[in-house]
Amino acid sequence: MIQSNLAPLGMAVTPHHLASESALAVLREGGNAIEAMVAAAATIAVVYPHMNGLGGDGFWLIMPPQGDPIAIDASGAAGSLADFSFYQGTSAIPHRGPKAALTVAGTVSGWAEALEVAKELGGAAMPVSRLLADAIRYAADGIPVTQSQAAATASKYHELASQPGFAATYLPDGEVPRAGSRFTQPELANTLAILTEQGLESFYRGPLASKLAGEMSALGMPITLEDLHNHRAKRRKPLSIQHEYGEVFNMTPPTQGLVSLAILGITNHLDMARADEVQTVHRIVEATKLAFGLRDRYITDPLHMREEMQALLDSDQLATLAATISDCRAAPWGTGKGPGDTVWMGVMDSSGLAVSFIQSIYHEFGSGVVLPDTGITWQNRGAAFSLDPDHLLALAPGKQPFHTLNPAAARLNDGRTMVYGSMGGDGQPQTQAAIFTRHVVQGMPLQQCVSAPRWLLGRTWGQSSDSLKLEGRFAAETLQQLRELGHEVEALEDFSEAVGHAGAIVRHTNGMLEGASDPRSNGSAAGF
């Protein structure tokens, strides 16, 4: 049987082992889970640059030892110049280039706000210079290129090679880097060092912000210095549901945290404990379709919402939706939101503090634009906006775009605490449902449920169809039975990145921490 990692004092799970070790080192030195996560977030921005970075967004779900969870929305809004006239002559916002880089990057503001939460929870604060030390060294001295980065660079070469700053940063000697080759980012190392000297706030208010704004203006991006000045991360009250097995938490809009909770709330009425493999996949897929319907009808910038999201998670309403699911036939559905390259990470410390965290630049390498002399690759999250003025997601200056990102956590009735999540756009809520159902409801060991074959309804990682995709390790009979239920089934490779990089940590009632990392990633569950 595949074994989880167990440790008594601290645990970090990330999709890259160097980020896990950065978090673990901070925990060993007496830092708390939030500080450890900032260290991991900085390192992962360097070692997994195709999936996240300083030019992206982040979301935090912080679980204190006692009291209510705290959510942090560190996502940026559309620049003040990003209006319909800016895109005149086009039918849609492009996914690459300066016009795709239209929203403020919120990631660094999230690090700063999370550290404020850490101060409020007590304890001596570690200096930012210590938290970013590993990231600076890896950027300056170099890291081995992962197979994931090499594959992403090769597959998107023709989209990205001509984007400003991309080739100089990500194509050493003009070539796609080989997996295992040394990759340095000296400009990014310098930017990280400036953040340690001038403070994290300097990204938005200070000399660094002025430099960023000047470079963005020169490239024709619709973000101004005033937009940076006006940005601040926001604390939110997380969404939650009362599940048969405990209380489950997730992120508020503009994310699709509602979807992840709705799937679990719907399947909570479907006796998942006794479901076999086909029933488990079928019921979660059908619940996913219903939850996506809620998402597409309601979720946008919180300031533009027409419904109160927590009310949509009312148990009776979810029971009504569950009653529409047939165990004999798959329901039709439209299309998903598509891909999203992201990193989920979790940390727990010995005090009982736990963090579930997500950081992303949206598509592989975001907009593809690297700001000159900074090493910062800017996200393309604003491509989620619509240029239809009547659309729920219609573009407007200062409006937050829709996000697939959503970190999850749960306080279980048996006294355990769990943080979990995944990268992968539409796949995130589906993978969360698979992990929670298999481990909490069906009793599958934690590492086994993270490693077990998964599925994806919709598109991610360059997939062009909205079919139900299952990893090749599922039995042929399972695929055939799902086809007989009416699902349009496609087979993936045995361990496919299309189903995301997942992870989880559980704090047991005896204080022992159990971590599980995804074999589909370059990650680890590191504890001490």
PyMOL commands that set and color helices and strands:
alter all, ss='L'
color gray80, all
select helices_A, chain A and resi 17-28+33-47+84-87+98-100+107-120+128-131+133-141+147-155+157-160+166-170+172-174+186-198+200-203+207-219+225-230+257-267+272-274+277-298+302-304+309-312+315-322+381-384+427-441+446-451+476-484+497-499
alter helices_A, ss='H'
color red, helices_A
select strands_A, chain A and resi 5-7+10-14+57-63+70-74+143-144+182-183+234-236+239-243+246-250+341-349+354-362+408-412+417-422+455-457+468-470+489-491+502-507+513-517+524-527
alter strands_A, ss='S'
color yellow, strands_A
deselect
rebuild
show_as cartoon
